[in-house]
């Protein structure tokens, strides 16, 4: 394994460990909500979370990505010292304006999105949450660029610990329902923003370089429609489900979707480490085989995770600890959609791998087009399948959108920076997965049969020469070497 891949793997492991911790704590909200809230209440909570997700994209409009792009290429420390405060103050100003708009339209938004004007106060609270989160985006990007993964992860972990603690207090102990859920989010956002500003305080200055605004906006703004399209693929199905079924179905679907967290952990950790990595590697010829190896390694891990999670899903979804269900009985019918959502996240990881060519060519407008087309496919499949298949139709729509985004990104990106991916090895990976599922089915899908299926997948990796003993030893050696700063 080459040194750059070792460095990328270390960064992914650090971000991944932090994400495992933070997401697992967040995951504890699932049994909390599904054992305390009704499916309808959880559905309304989800719809408001979807609003926050959409507006988060609007609030930061690719500013963090633009900052990372130009900060990495800035000539000299003075240019970097000027760029960070410029991006920070630009984001704070635009976010303040947007929050004022939401404050004055809170009641109308409540009626439009939740079907009642009685939740206007929650949208006013959302305006504050969005402003706080937007201010933190650029400082978090700086931590990533500086290789300060531990600081990054520690602050994120603090966020979810506060979120969990406040939810236990407000939702369980005080029985405040939806109000308690979003008061918890507000408390966590406040603490997180203060912490990340403190972590980057030495770089904050009362300086604003007007000349940097144009390049930041030109690079970042194309991410706005792209981001909206991406979040649409993640979330628009909730609103379509609500319109075609009811809030209770939305709640059950959202509980199943939440179990996709296991592959989301992988793609999120990889994304945090991958973007700074490929930007630093650059569009040199020697980067091409390096990126191909990264893609292969990622897909090996992703296929194994999908196979193991799919085969162990019956035990996971019915897990009960101390009389508390992981998923409340009223929500367990969501089991059927989980493998579909997990596969959608696999395609999301492939999409991330295919991005470098578009970044190197600074053709981010293509990302907007790709995600726009993918979102339209997602919406069309939702409307086509939900009336017949219910929430399973929504899950297939998510898979269709993510797979379209990965495929389109691959063909566009290769025009600017063609990477020789090992597609034959990927085919062998798929074969190992099918064989594992077949073995489990032949053994009557008992727990032992499914464990044998997982073992057969692991064996297939070696039999089909997808990985070697040398690869395993090389990966293991990473954990025995001194920690290194990213290049």
N, C-alpha and C positions, 0 to 999 in steps of 0.2 A: 504494500500500500504506500503510495507516494506521500511525501510530507504535507503537501497542500490538502490532500484528502484527510490525512490525520488531523490537521488543524480544523478542517470543516467538521469532522466527526466529533472532535472535542467540543467545539462550540455548540453543535446540535445536541450533544449529550447534556451540556450545562443547561441550555435553554429547555431541553426536553425534561430534565430532572425538575427544573422549576415549574414547567408546565404541568408535569404529572402531579406535583404537590398542589399547585394552585387549582388545577382543574379537578383534582380529586376532592379538594375542599368544596369547590363550587358544585361538584357532583352530589355532595351531601345535601344540597338544596333540593335535589330531585325527590328523595324520600320524604324530606320535610314538606315540600309542597304537595306531593301526591298522597300523603297521609293526613294532611291538615286541610288543604283546600279541596273544593269540589272540582270535577272536570271543567265546569263552566267558569269558575273563578280562575283556575289555572289557564284556561283559554284566554280570558281577558288579560291576565298578566302577560301571556305570550304576545298578544297583539300590541301591547304597549312596549314591550321589549323590541318588537319588530320596528316600531316607530323610532325608537332610540337608535337601532342599527342603521336604518335608512338615513337618519339625520346626522349620525356620526360621519358618514361618507360626505355629506354636504358640508359639514363643518370644517373638515380638514382638507377636502378637495385635492388630494394628492400632494399636499404641501410637504409632508414628511418624506415622501419618495423623491420629490424635487430637491429638497434640502440634502438628502443623502447623495444624490447624483452629483450635485455641484460641490458639495463639501469634499467628496472623495477626490475631485479633480482640481480643487482650489490650489492656486500657486502661492505657497507661503503661508505662514501662520497668521499673518495680518488679515489676509482674505478670509480665512476660516473664522477668526475672531469677529469679523464684521458680518459674516453670513448668518451665523447662529442667532444673534439678537434680532436681525432683520426678519428672519423667518418666524421667530417667536412672537414678535410684536405684530407682524402682519396677521398671523393666525389669531391672536388675541383680539385684534380690532374687528376682523370679519365675524368672529364667533359672537362677540358682544352684540353686533347688529342683528344677527340671526336670532339670538335668544330674546331680544326685545320684541321681534316679530312674533315669536311663539307665545310670549307672555300675553300679548294683546289678542291673540287668536285662539287661546286655550280652550274656551268653551265650544267654539265651532269645531275645533279638531276633535274634541271629545265626542260630539254628536256624529261627526262624519266617520270616525274610525272605530268607535266603541258602541255606537248606536244609542248613546245617552249623553246628555249634557252634564250629568252629575259627577263626571270625572275630570272636570276642567282643572281642579287643583293639582291633579297628578301631572297634567301637561305643563303646568307652571313649574312644578318641581323638575320635570324633565328638561325644561329650558336651562335651569341651573346646572343639572348634571351634564348636559351636553357642552356647556361653556367650560366647565372644569376639565372634562375629558379632552376637549380640543386644545386647551392650553398645554396639556401634558404631551401631546403627540411629538412635537419637535424635540423636546428634551429627551424623550425616550429614544428617538432616532439617534441623537448624539451619543447616548450610552452605548448603543449598538455599534456605531462607527468607531468608538474608542475602545471597543473590545471589553467593555465593562459588563459582561454578562451576569456576573454575580450580583451587582447592584440592580441591574434590570430585573432579574428574577426575584430578588428580595423584596423590591417594591411591589411587584405584581402579586407576590404571595401575601404581603401585608394587605393588599386590596381585598383579596378574597377572604382572608381571615376576618377582616372587619365586616365584610358583607355577610358572612356566615353568622358571626356573633350577633350582629344587629338583627338579622332575620329571626334567629332563635328568640331574641328578646321581644321584638315588635310583633312578629307573626305568631309565635307559639305562646309566649308568656303573656303578652298584652292583647293577643287575639285581634290585631289591627288589620288583618287581611291585606288587600291590595295596598293600602296606605303604608303598612309596615314594610312591605316588599320594597317600595321605592324610596322610603325614608332610609332604608338600609343602603341602597345604592348611592344615595346622595352623601351619606356619611363616609362611605368608602371612597368615593370620587374626590371628596374634599381632602382626605388624608393622603391619597395617592398623589394628587397634584402638588400639594405642599412638599411631599417627600422627594418627588422627582425634580422639582425646582431647586430644592436644597442640594440635591446630588450634583446638579449642573450649575450651581450658583456662581462658580468662578468664571464661567463663560458668559453670564448674563451681563449685558451692558446697556446703558441708555444710548443706543446707537441704531440708526436706521439708514441703510444704504438703498436709496431709491433705484439706483441702477441695477440692483439685484432682483427687484420685484418682477420686472418683465420676464427674465429667464425662469424664475421660480414659477410664475403663473403659466408660462407657455409649456413647461414640462409637466406641471402638476395638474392643470385643469382638465386635460384629456382623461385623467384618472377619475374625474367626477362621474361622467356617464358610465365609465367602465366599472367604477365602484358601486354605483347604483344598480347596474345590471347584475353585478356579482351578488350583492345583498338581496336583489330580487330573486335570484335563483335559490338563495338560502332561506328566504322568508316570505316571499309574496304568496306562496302556497297557503300560508296561514289565513290570509285575508280571502283568498279564493275559496278555501275550505269553509270559512265562516259564512261566506255568501251563499255557497251551494249546500251546506249542511247546517251546523250549529256550533256554538262556542264549546260545547262539551267534546265534540269530535276534534276540534282544534287542540283542546287540552290533552286528549289521549294521544293524538299524533305527535304533539310536541314532546311528550314524555318519551316516546319511542325514538324520536329524532335526537333527543339528548343523549341516548346511548351511543350515537355515532361519535361521541367524545373520544372514544378509544383510538380511532384513526385520526380524528381532528388533532389530538395531542401530537401525533407524529408529523402531520403536515405543518402545524403551527411552529413546532420546534425547528423543523427543517427550514421553513420560510425565514425565521429570524436569523438563522446562521447563513443561509444560502445567498440572500440578496447582497450583503456586504462582501461575501466571499467571491461571487462571480464578478462584481464590480471591480474588486481589487485584482482579480486574475486578468481581466481585460480581454479584448478581442484578438489576442495573439494566436498564431497557429497552434502552439503547444497547449492552449486551453481546450481545444476541441476534444482530444482523447480524454482529457481530465474530466470534462463535463459529461462525456459518455459514461465514464466509470461511475461518476456520482449518480447518474440516472439509474444505472443498473443496480447499484447498491441500494438506492432508495426503494426501487420496485421489489427487490427481494424481501426487504423488511415489511413493505406494505402488503404483499401477497401473503406472507406468513401471518401477519396480524389479522388480515381479513379471514383467512382460513380458520385460525384458532378461535377467533371471536364468534364466527358464525356457528362453529360446531359446539361451542360451550354456551351459546346464548340461552338455552332453556334453563340452565343452572343460574346464570347471571341474573336474568330478569325475575326469577322467583326466589332470589336470595332473601333470607329473613334473619335479622340479627336482633336479639333481645325483644322479640315481639313486634319489630318494626320492619315492614317490607321495604326492599330497595325501590320497588315500584308498587304503589298501592294497587290492590286487586282490581279496582275500577279502571286502571290504566293498562293492565297487562295484555290486553288484546293488541297492543301496538307492537308486539314481538315480531310480527311478520314483516314489518317495514325496515327493521334494523339492518339486515344484510344489504339491502338496497342503498341505504344511506351510507353505510360503510364503504361500499364500492364507489359511490359518488365522491367521497373524500379521497379515494385512491386516484381518481381522475384529476381531482384538484391538485394533488401532489405532482402528477405528471405535467399539468399546466405550469406549475411553478418552475419545473425543470426546463421547460421550453422557452422561458422568457428572455434569456440573455441576448439573443440576436436583436430583439426589438429594443431593448435597453441600449445596446451598443450603438445602434443606428439612430437613437433618439426619435423613434417613430411611435411614440406612445399613443398617437391618435389611432393606430391599428388596434390597440388594446380596447379602446372605446368601441370600435366597430365589432370586434370579436365578441366582447361580452354583451353588447347590445343584441347581436344576432342570437347568441346563446340564451339570453334572457327571453327573447321572443319565442324561441323553441320551447323553453321551460313553461311559459305562460300558455302557449298553445296546447302542449301536452297535458297541462293541468286541467284546462277546460274540456279537453277531449276525454280524459280518463277518469276524472273524479266522479262525474255522474254515474259511471258504470262500476268503478272499482273503489270508490271512496278514498280513504287516506292512502291506500296502496297506490292509487293513481297519482297522488301528489308525490309520493316517494319516487316513482318511476320518472316523473317530470323532473325532479331534482337530478337524478342520474343522467337523464337526457341532456339537461343543460350543462352539467359539468363535463360530460364526455365531449359534447360539441365544442366547448371552450378549449379543452386540451387539444383536440384534433386541429381546430382552426389555428390555434397558436403555433402548433408545430409547423404547419405548412407556411405560415407567414414568416416565422422566425428564421426558417432555413434559407429564405431568400437573402437574408442579411448576414447570417453566420451559421453555416451548415455544419452540424455536429453528427459524426458517424455513430449513431446509436446502434446497439447490438440487439436488433429485433428478434433474431433467432433465439437468443437467450430468453427474451421475454416470452416467446412462444413456449419454450420449455417450462418456464415458470407457470404459465397458465395450465399446461399439461399436468404438472405436479399438483395443482389445486384441484383440478377435475378428478384426478386419481384419488386424492384424499377424501373428497366428498363421496366418491363411489365406494371406497372402502367402508366409510361410516354407514352408508346405506345398506351395503351387503351384510353388515353386522347388526342389522335391524335398528340402527340409530340409537342403540343403548349408550349410556355414558361411556362404558368401556369401549364400545365400537367407535365412538367419536374421538376418544383419546387415541385409539389406534390410528384413526384417520389423520390426526394431527402429527403423530409420529411418522406416518408414511410420507407426509409432505416433507418433513425434515429430512428423511432418508432420501426422498426424491431429489432434493437439492444437490446431493452428492452423486447419486446414481446418474442423473442427467447432466452432471458436470456444470451445474449452474454456479456452484461455489466449490471451493476446495478446502481441505484442512488448513492449508497455508493461509487462506483468507480469514478463517476463524481465528487462527493464532495471531494474525496481524491485527485484527480488530481487538482481540483480548489484550494485546500489548499496549494499546492506547491507554488503558486504565492503570498500567503499571509505570507509565512514563511521567516525568514531571510535567505539571500543567504549563502550557505555553500560551503566550499572548497571541492573538490573531495577528496575521501579518499586516 
